[in-house]
Amino acid sequence: MSTNDFPWTQPSSFNSSSAPISQPPAGAPVANGVASSTNTFASPSSVPNPIQRPNDPGAASNVSSKRAWFIVLSILAFLVVVLVVLGYFFVPWGSQPREMAASSQGYSGSATSTGNISRDWAAGIATAWTLDSISPVRGEHDEVTTLVDGTTLYVAATNSIREGLDVAAVDISGSQPQVIWDSSNPNVVRDSYRLNLRMASIGDRLIVGNSTVDKATGEVQEAPWVDDAPLTVAGDVLVTCSGAETCTGWTWESSEWKQQWKSITSLQEERHGIWEMRDAPVVGSGDDMSVLAPVADRRTLQLINVRTGTVTTLGEKVRLDPTSYRRDVFVASDGVAVVIDRDQAQFFDTSGTLVDSFQVARYLNEIVRGGQAPTLEELQTYLKTGRTPWATGTVEVSGRKCEDVTVSTTSGGSSRIVHDAKGLAIGSGERCTPDVTEVRMSTDGAAVYIVNGGHVQSDHVYFLDTDGDVVHENTALTNADQLTWAFDDLVIAISKGQVTAFTPASA
């Protein structure tokens, strides 16, 4: 991360031969010592100087020499001061977006997570702490993943040949991180190499790929699902899927894993899609609780009942439609909404029955994350009118280059616009086509977090001050391999062999 310091070149050592020093008269003693760094006027080391008298010509020569040295050094010191001052005033400190200077101030927040962000982010970004001592971020690793459960941060990693597992637990509730345990198991082999390393938490168990970890001790054990990866936890059921055509339900009972069901689904995605949904792919509650199967994009979505393993195909039982793709999938508390490429929205209840369908606008305002899941009726309102009665608010990206961000809160009040949020567009055409991955907001709309970019690394990570029309950016956040929200006022970044926690500059 740039600290925005103005660079200057340190003066090289002064060459005494270039100074206007009078030559001593013939027969006068000549100094042959080397000047030390602590004494500019070092005495010769081998030939002692005779005692100089006031009327001696040699005394006048020495006085002249010292005066010349003093003048030259004074000029150099003055030039250095001038350069530093000019650098301070002419470096573009006020350019947009504002890059925050590095600092490490510790964390002083309340360690709570409401789904919204703290309004203090409007003041900018600061480094709370860094951590590079845990095994998952030391040395070479092929994949690193994180999970926050309460006030504990879990970090796990596998090496480049996908053998061995490093995992650590860190208490992040205090001013500085406290490592609870740090475990390594070189015998773990990831057979499910096609799937990303994923973590889930259920009871006193941490799930890391095809391994389970005791949260209290850090002991790593092999899981019974050799070829699967954890999809999600629904109630007390862990759902794992193979990335091929099966998903399995597991429960942790009497210190062992028990398989509840195993179901065959349509052909699945190995990465992205349902695997990478921003919200858990869980629909309904009680006996009707289901999860979305991670089926491939051009295949009809399916629900799996977490109690029985029954698979329900949404709508017509079409296995493959090569002419269409899913543009958006919205999970509701009582169903699922799917927007396909022809801008057609379809709404299904928990039984998989189609309950409504209509055309929607191609570009809708971004929904701000936070709060509870919407109902199907609320999703219908959003896809018809753009209003989000269940969410904190919406964000609209507009302008010729998609650099204007309009923030509106559901609670009412006038909208606010932040300018110069660069790089939020797809391509560079005349029409603004926004590319926004995630949006979070404080409840009053004073601070907004906005991200765009791909699955691996974000293109831009901004915090917006909507009252001051200021865009805050930190390159360490943008360049992070993974970002995880821990609390309303703490976000965790994994990159370059360390864990970095960021907090509002005013905290």
ABEGO torsion letter per residue (X at the ends): XBAGBBBBBBBBBBBAAABBBBBBBBGBBBBABBBBAABABBBBAABBBBBBBAABAAAAAAAAAAAAAAAAAAAAAAAAAAAAAAAAAABBAABOBBBBBBBBAEBABAGBBAGBBBAAAAAEBBBABBBAABAAABEBBABBBBBBBEABBBBBBBBAAGBEBBBBBBBAABABBBBABBBBBAABBBABAABBBBBBBBEABBBBEABBBBAAAGBBBBBABAABBBABBBEABBBBBAGBABBBBBBBBGGBBBBABBBBBBBBBABEEAAABABBBBBEBEAABBBBBBBBAABBBBBBBAAAGBBBBBEBBBABBAABBBABBBBBAAEBBBBBAAGBBBBBBAAGBBABBBBBBABBBBBBBEEBBBBAAAAAAAAAAGBBAABAEBBBBBEAAGABBBBBBAAEEBBBBBBGBBGABBEABABBBBBBABBBBBAAGABBBBBBEBAABBABBBBBBAAAGBBBBBAAAAABABBBBABAABBBBBBGGBBBBBBBAAX
